[in-house]
Amino acid sequence: MTKELLEDLVQRGLKYEEGLLIVIDGSKALRSAVGAVFGNKAVVQRCQVHKKRNVLDHLPNSEQKAVARELRQAYLEPDYETAKKHLERLAGRLEQNYPGAARSLREGMEETLTVHRLGLPGALRVSLATTNPIKSPFSTFSAQAKRVKKWGSGRQVDRWVAVAFLTAEKGFRRIRGYLLMAVLQDALRKQVGQGNPGREESIQTA
């Protein structure tokens, strides 16, 4: 179903020849579908919020605050190499006492740093490092949909979904750093033009 959804977007005119930055959570099915539909034109950013949550789930409460702080500091680093070394050091420290947390951190690590590798500036990098921008319309949809008692036919379901998202659209705001989108476009063109560093590794571990 996920692959069909992405294919439908392409059929309806989604252009991706010059590269797409696709921000996703840790869903293996979604990651596989993205690769199948967009190939090496897809530059994937794994949501840093989801990654942090997954890592912390492997830790006792007594350790979560300190590790969350280290993760936040690493992800706020503007330089890719510095951020990656910070995460690798943290994974190494977690290895002995909390191997599950270390494995979780290392899994897909490269794709959690895609916005760093692309060299995106501060505000834009932070905005595109997580799936948070899509949470607001989802929340609006949930608020609208919970009032529906009888969904009716499949076509009626489509209409309810459309109305809910049109309502959500009224509250849309530009993402922080939107004036720097040209930097992202240039970075994506360079990335897909020279292959996709880290992609094979990330697919194997996703």
Backbone hydrogen bonds, N-H to C=O, Kabsch-Sander energy under -0.5 kcal/mol:
donor,donor_aa,acceptor,acceptor_aa,energy
5,L,1,M,-2.0
6,L,2,T,-2.0
7,E,3,K,-2.4
8,D,4,E,-2.1
9,L,5,L,-1.7
10,V,6,L,-1.8
11,Q,7,E,-2.3
12,R,8,D,-1.6
13,G,10,V,-1.8
14,L,9,L,-2.2
19,G,16,Y,-2.0
20,L,41,K,-2.5
22,I,20,L,-0.7
22,I,43,V,-2.4
23,V,21,L,-0.6
24,I,22,I,-0.6
24,I,45,Q,-2.2
31,R,27,S,-2.1
32,S,28,K,-2.4
33,A,29,A,-2.2
34,V,30,L,-2.5
35,G,31,R,-1.9
36,A,32,S,-2.2
37,V,33,A,-2.3
38,F,34,V,-2.6
39,G,34,V,-0.5
39,G,35,G,-1.4
41,K,38,F,-2.0
42,A,39,G,-1.5
43,V,20,L,-3.2
43,V,41,K,-0.6
44,V,42,A,-0.6
45,Q,22,I,-2.5
46,R,44,V,-0.5
46,R,111,E,-2.4
47,C,24,I,-2.7
48,Q,129,A,-2.3
51,K,47,C,-2.0
52,K,48,Q,-2.5
53,R,49,V,-2.3
54,N,50,H,-2.5
55,V,51,K,-2.4
56,L,52,K,-2.6
57,D,53,R,-1.6
58,H,55,V,-1.6
59,L,56,L,-1.9
63,E,60,P,-1.8
64,Q,60,P,-1.1
65,K,61,N,-0.7
67,V,63,E,-2.0
68,A,64,Q,-2.7
69,R,65,K,-1.8
70,E,66,A,-1.9
71,L,67,V,-2.6
72,R,68,A,-2.3
73,Q,69,R,-2.3
74,A,70,E,-2.3
75,Y,71,L,-2.6
76,L,72,R,-1.6
77,E,73,Q,-0.6
77,E,74,A,-1.1
83,A,79,D,-2.4
84,K,80,Y,-2.6
85,K,81,E,-2.3
86,H,82,T,-2.0
87,L,83,A,-2.1
88,E,84,K,-2.7
89,R,85,K,-2.4
90,L,86,H,-2.0
91,A,87,L,-2.6
92,G,88,E,-2.1
93,R,89,R,-2.1
94,L,90,L,-1.9
95,E,91,A,-1.2
96,Q,92,G,-0.5
98,Y,94,L,-2.8
101,A,98,Y,-0.6
102,A,98,Y,-1.9
103,R,99,P,-2.7
104,S,100,G,-2.2
105,L,101,A,-2.2
106,R,102,A,-2.3
107,E,103,R,-2.2
109,M,106,R,-1.9
112,T,108,G,-1.1
112,T,109,M,-0.8
113,L,109,M,-0.6
113,L,110,E,-1.1
114,T,111,E,-0.8
117,R,113,L,-2.6
118,L,114,T,-2.3
119,G,116,H,-1.4
120,L,115,V,-1.9
125,R,121,P,-3.2
126,V,122,G,-2.5
127,S,123,A,-2.1
128,L,124,L,-2.0
129,A,126,V,-0.8
130,T,127,S,-0.5
134,I,131,T,-1.6
135,K,131,T,-0.5
135,K,132,N,-1.7
136,S,132,N,-0.7
138,F,134,I,-1.5
139,S,135,K,-2.5
140,T,136,S,-2.3
141,F,137,P,-2.5
142,S,138,F,-2.4
143,A,139,S,-2.1
144,Q,140,T,-2.0
145,A,141,F,-3.4
146,K,142,S,-1.9
147,R,144,Q,-1.1
148,V,145,A,-1.8
149,K,147,R,-0.5
151,W,149,K,-0.5
157,V,153,S,-1.9
158,D,154,G,-1.9
159,R,155,R,-1.7
160,W,156,Q,-2.4
161,V,157,V,-2.5
162,A,158,D,-2.4
163,V,159,R,-2.5
164,A,160,W,-2.3
165,F,161,V,-2.2
166,L,162,A,-2.1
167,T,163,V,-1.9
168,A,164,A,-2.0
169,E,165,F,-2.0
170,K,166,L,-0.8
170,K,167,T,-0.8
171,G,168,A,-1.7
172,F,169,E,-1.7
178,Y,175,I,-1.5
180,L,177,G,-2.2
181,M,178,Y,-1.7
183,V,180,L,-1.5
184,L,180,L,-1.0
185,Q,181,M,-2.4
186,D,182,A,-2.3
187,A,183,V,-2.2
188,L,184,L,-2.6
189,R,185,Q,-2.1
190,K,186,D,-2.1
191,Q,187,A,-2.4
192,V,188,L,-2.7
193,G,189,R,-1.3
194,Q,190,K,-1.3
194,Q,195,G,-0.6
195,G,192,V,-0.6
199,R,196,N,-2.3
202,S,198,G,-2.3
203,I,199,R,-2.4
204,Q,200,E,-1.9
205,T,201,E,-1.5
206,A,202,S,-1.2
